[in-house]
Amino acid sequence: MATQFQPIIGDWYESTSGDRFEVVALDAEDGTVEIQYFDGAIEELDMETWIELELMPIEPPEDYSGSLDLAREDYFADTDEPLRFDLKNPLDRFDTDF
């Protein structure tokens, strides 16, 4: 079964193999669709290939960390611990008297 969805920039899809991606560019002149997978990889498909894909439209992911190659712990998304910032200027430790 081929896809019945026209590619629209900004729309997200999931293939039958579980790949999630967003349409990021269309080139009507060349007949190509550029997609970006959740992990950040970019691929260009011709319209014939697009039509042959079995796709389901999906909501954009709430967590865009996939393209950043970060674990949720790396950016404190799921911790109850508040972020701590040291507001001291590291240059204050240098002696400026010559």
Biotite code that builds the C-alpha atoms (Angstrom):
import biotite.structure as struc

atoms = struc.array([
    struc.Atom([0.000, 0.000, 0.000], chain_id="A", res_id=1, res_name="MET", atom_name="CA", element="C"),
    struc.Atom([1.474, 3.331, -1.038], chain_id="A", res_id=2, res_name="ALA", atom_name="CA", element="C"),
    struc.Atom([1.232, 6.570, 0.892], chain_id="A", res_id=3, res_name="THR", atom_name="CA", element="C"),
    struc.Atom([-1.670, 8.862, 0.211], chain_id="A", res_id=4, res_name="GLN", atom_name="CA", element="C"),
    struc.Atom([-0.093, 11.842, 1.966], chain_id="A", res_id=5, res_name="PHE", atom_name="CA", element="C"),
    struc.Atom([1.419, 14.767, 0.156], chain_id="A", res_id=6, res_name="GLN", atom_name="CA", element="C"),
    struc.Atom([4.701, 15.862, 1.745], chain_id="A", res_id=7, res_name="PRO", atom_name="CA", element="C"),
    struc.Atom([4.262, 19.102, 3.667], chain_id="A", res_id=8, res_name="ILE", atom_name="CA", element="C"),
    struc.Atom([7.206, 20.915, 5.216], chain_id="A", res_id=9, res_name="ILE", atom_name="CA", element="C"),
    struc.Atom([7.024, 20.630, 8.996], chain_id="A", res_id=10, res_name="GLY", atom_name="CA", element="C"),
    struc.Atom([4.810, 17.523, 9.037], chain_id="A", res_id=11, res_name="ASP", atom_name="CA", element="C"),
    struc.Atom([6.029, 14.412, 10.878], chain_id="A", res_id=12, res_name="TRP", atom_name="CA", element="C"),
    struc.Atom([5.556, 10.827, 9.709], chain_id="A", res_id=13, res_name="TYR", atom_name="CA", element="C"),
    struc.Atom([6.349, 7.327, 10.914], chain_id="A", res_id=14, res_name="GLU", atom_name="CA", element="C"),
    struc.Atom([7.183, 4.512, 8.523], chain_id="A", res_id=15, res_name="SER", atom_name="CA", element="C"),
    struc.Atom([6.100, 0.909, 8.990], chain_id="A", res_id=16, res_name="THR", atom_name="CA", element="C"),
    struc.Atom([9.668, 0.161, 10.115], chain_id="A", res_id=17, res_name="SER", atom_name="CA", element="C"),
    struc.Atom([9.275, 2.661, 12.988], chain_id="A", res_id=18, res_name="GLY", atom_name="CA", element="C"),
    struc.Atom([11.435, 5.446, 11.559], chain_id="A", res_id=19, res_name="ASP", atom_name="CA", element="C"),
    struc.Atom([10.148, 8.894, 12.559], chain_id="A", res_id=20, res_name="ARG", atom_name="CA", element="C"),
    struc.Atom([10.990, 11.888, 10.417], chain_id="A", res_id=21, res_name="PHE", atom_name="CA", element="C"),
    struc.Atom([9.982, 15.420, 9.468], chain_id="A", res_id=22, res_name="GLU", atom_name="CA", element="C"),
    struc.Atom([9.676, 16.831, 5.964], chain_id="A", res_id=23, res_name="VAL", atom_name="CA", element="C"),
    struc.Atom([12.174, 19.707, 5.910], chain_id="A", res_id=24, res_name="VAL", atom_name="CA", element="C"),
    struc.Atom([12.300, 20.708, 2.236], chain_id="A", res_id=25, res_name="ALA", atom_name="CA", element="C"),
    struc.Atom([10.570, 20.165, -1.086], chain_id="A", res_id=26, res_name="LEU", atom_name="CA", element="C"),
    struc.Atom([11.984, 20.786, -4.539], chain_id="A", res_id=27, res_name="ASP", atom_name="CA", element="C"),
    struc.Atom([9.174, 20.751, -7.101], chain_id="A", res_id=28, res_name="ALA", atom_name="CA", element="C"),
    struc.Atom([11.601, 21.374, -9.946], chain_id="A", res_id=29, res_name="GLU", atom_name="CA", element="C"),
    struc.Atom([13.720, 18.291, -9.123], chain_id="A", res_id=30, res_name="ASP", atom_name="CA", element="C"),
    struc.Atom([10.783, 16.333, -7.720], chain_id="A", res_id=31, res_name="GLY", atom_name="CA", element="C"),
    struc.Atom([12.512, 15.610, -4.408], chain_id="A", res_id=32, res_name="THR", atom_name="CA", element="C"),
    struc.Atom([11.521, 15.552, -0.751], chain_id="A", res_id=33, res_name="VAL", atom_name="CA", element="C"),
    struc.Atom([14.131, 16.167, 1.940], chain_id="A", res_id=34, res_name="GLU", atom_name="CA", element="C"),
    struc.Atom([13.428, 14.521, 5.285], chain_id="A", res_id=35, res_name="ILE", atom_name="CA", element="C"),
    struc.Atom([15.172, 14.660, 8.647], chain_id="A", res_id=36, res_name="GLN", atom_name="CA", element="C"),
    struc.Atom([14.983, 11.656, 10.925], chain_id="A", res_id=37, res_name="TYR", atom_name="CA", element="C"),
    struc.Atom([14.519, 12.050, 14.673], chain_id="A", res_id=38, res_name="PHE", atom_name="CA", element="C"),
    struc.Atom([18.238, 11.288, 15.192], chain_id="A", res_id=39, res_name="ASP", atom_name="CA", element="C"),
    struc.Atom([19.202, 14.229, 12.948], chain_id="A", res_id=40, res_name="GLY", atom_name="CA", element="C"),
    struc.Atom([20.124, 12.299, 9.795], chain_id="A", res_id=41, res_name="ALA", atom_name="CA", element="C"),
    struc.Atom([18.946, 13.918, 6.571], chain_id="A", res_id=42, res_name="ILE", atom_name="CA", element="C"),
    struc.Atom([17.869, 12.050, 3.450], chain_id="A", res_id=43, res_name="GLU", atom_name="CA", element="C"),
    struc.Atom([16.608, 13.155, 0.048], chain_id="A", res_id=44, res_name="GLU", atom_name="CA", element="C"),
    struc.Atom([13.903, 11.075, -1.625], chain_id="A", res_id=45, res_name="LEU", atom_name="CA", element="C"),
    struc.Atom([12.477, 11.344, -5.105], chain_id="A", res_id=46, res_name="ASP", atom_name="CA", element="C"),
    struc.Atom([8.694, 11.590, -5.390], chain_id="A", res_id=47, res_name="MET", atom_name="CA", element="C"),
    struc.Atom([8.406, 8.023, -6.712], chain_id="A", res_id=48, res_name="GLU", atom_name="CA", element="C"),
    struc.Atom([10.061, 6.723, -3.546], chain_id="A", res_id=49, res_name="THR", atom_name="CA", element="C"),
    struc.Atom([7.874, 8.965, -1.359], chain_id="A", res_id=50, res_name="TRP", atom_name="CA", element="C"),
    struc.Atom([4.720, 7.593, -2.972], chain_id="A", res_id=51, res_name="ILE", atom_name="CA", element="C"),
    struc.Atom([5.851, 3.991, -2.386], chain_id="A", res_id=52, res_name="GLU", atom_name="CA", element="C"),
    struc.Atom([6.431, 4.539, 1.363], chain_id="A", res_id=53, res_name="LEU", atom_name="CA", element="C"),
    struc.Atom([3.870, 3.269, 3.844], chain_id="A", res_id=54, res_name="GLU", atom_name="CA", element="C"),
    struc.Atom([3.526, 6.201, 6.223], chain_id="A", res_id=55, res_name="LEU", atom_name="CA", element="C"),
    struc.Atom([1.317, 7.401, 9.028], chain_id="A", res_id=56, res_name="MET", atom_name="CA", element="C"),
    struc.Atom([1.228, 11.075, 10.006], chain_id="A", res_id=57, res_name="PRO", atom_name="CA", element="C"),
    struc.Atom([2.251, 11.616, 13.635], chain_id="A", res_id=58, res_name="ILE", atom_name="CA", element="C"),
    struc.Atom([2.456, 14.496, 16.082], chain_id="A", res_id=59, res_name="GLU", atom_name="CA", element="C"),
    struc.Atom([5.859, 16.180, 16.395], chain_id="A", res_id=60, res_name="PRO", atom_name="CA", element="C"),
    struc.Atom([7.855, 14.648, 19.235], chain_id="A", res_id=61, res_name="PRO", atom_name="CA", element="C"),
    struc.Atom([7.777, 16.548, 22.515], chain_id="A", res_id=62, res_name="GLU", atom_name="CA", element="C"),
    struc.Atom([11.425, 15.699, 23.071], chain_id="A", res_id=63, res_name="ASP", atom_name="CA", element="C"),
    struc.Atom([13.720, 16.968, 20.321], chain_id="A", res_id=64, res_name="TYR", atom_name="CA", element="C"),
    struc.Atom([16.875, 15.561, 21.946], chain_id="A", res_id=65, res_name="SER", atom_name="CA", element="C"),
    struc.Atom([17.155, 12.806, 19.335], chain_id="A", res_id=66, res_name="GLY", atom_name="CA", element="C"),
    struc.Atom([18.800, 15.081, 16.811], chain_id="A", res_id=67, res_name="SER", atom_name="CA", element="C"),
    struc.Atom([21.138, 16.381, 19.515], chain_id="A", res_id=68, res_name="LEU", atom_name="CA", element="C"),
    struc.Atom([22.376, 12.886, 20.466], chain_id="A", res_id=69, res_name="ASP", atom_name="CA", element="C"),
    struc.Atom([21.802, 13.596, 24.171], chain_id="A", res_id=70, res_name="LEU", atom_name="CA", element="C"),
    struc.Atom([20.392, 11.443, 26.892], chain_id="A", res_id=71, res_name="ALA", atom_name="CA", element="C"),
    struc.Atom([17.602, 13.060, 28.918], chain_id="A", res_id=72, res_name="ARG", atom_name="CA", element="C"),
    struc.Atom([19.870, 13.002, 31.987], chain_id="A", res_id=73, res_name="GLU", atom_name="CA", element="C"),
    struc.Atom([22.425, 15.120, 30.109], chain_id="A", res_id=74, res_name="ASP", atom_name="CA", element="C"),
    struc.Atom([20.119, 18.112, 30.053], chain_id="A", res_id=75, res_name="TYR", atom_name="CA", element="C"),
    struc.Atom([18.325, 17.540, 33.389], chain_id="A", res_id=76, res_name="PHE", atom_name="CA", element="C"),
    struc.Atom([14.917, 16.877, 31.837], chain_id="A", res_id=77, res_name="ALA", atom_name="CA", element="C"),
    struc.Atom([13.806, 14.285, 34.379], chain_id="A", res_id=78, res_name="ASP", atom_name="CA", element="C"),
    struc.Atom([15.603, 15.261, 37.548], chain_id="A", res_id=79, res_name="THR", atom_name="CA", element="C"),
    struc.Atom([14.081, 16.949, 40.551], chain_id="A", res_id=80, res_name="ASP", atom_name="CA", element="C"),
    struc.Atom([17.409, 18.536, 41.304], chain_id="A", res_id=81, res_name="GLU", atom_name="CA", element="C"),
    struc.Atom([17.549, 22.271, 40.542], chain_id="A", res_id=82, res_name="PRO", atom_name="CA", element="C"),
    struc.Atom([20.248, 23.495, 38.215], chain_id="A", res_id=83, res_name="LEU", atom_name="CA", element="C"),
    struc.Atom([23.149, 25.149, 39.983], chain_id="A", res_id=84, res_name="ARG", atom_name="CA", element="C"),
    struc.Atom([25.195, 27.788, 38.315], chain_id="A", res_id=85, res_name="PHE", atom_name="CA", element="C"),
    struc.Atom([28.414, 29.187, 39.687], chain_id="A", res_id=86, res_name="ASP", atom_name="CA", element="C"),
    struc.Atom([28.061, 32.893, 39.007], chain_id="A", res_id=87, res_name="LEU", atom_name="CA", element="C"),
    struc.Atom([31.621, 33.714, 40.021], chain_id="A", res_id=88, res_name="LYS", atom_name="CA", element="C"),
    struc.Atom([33.754, 35.074, 37.250], chain_id="A", res_id=89, res_name="ASN", atom_name="CA", element="C"),
    struc.Atom([36.778, 32.770, 36.733], chain_id="A", res_id=90, res_name="PRO", atom_name="CA", element="C"),
    struc.Atom([38.845, 35.759, 35.628], chain_id="A", res_id=91, res_name="LEU", atom_name="CA", element="C"),
    struc.Atom([38.595, 37.200, 39.157], chain_id="A", res_id=92, res_name="ASP", atom_name="CA", element="C"),
    struc.Atom([41.266, 34.692, 40.230], chain_id="A", res_id=93, res_name="ARG", atom_name="CA", element="C"),
    struc.Atom([43.933, 36.270, 38.039], chain_id="A", res_id=94, res_name="PHE", atom_name="CA", element="C"),
    struc.Atom([46.212, 38.893, 39.485], chain_id="A", res_id=95, res_name="ASP", atom_name="CA", element="C"),
    struc.Atom([46.048, 41.973, 37.282], chain_id="A", res_id=96, res_name="THR", atom_name="CA", element="C"),
    struc.Atom([48.857, 43.893, 39.037], chain_id="A", res_id=97, res_name="ASP", atom_name="CA", element="C"),
    struc.Atom([51.937, 43.824, 36.834], chain_id="A", res_id=98, res_name="PHE", atom_name="CA", element="C"),
])
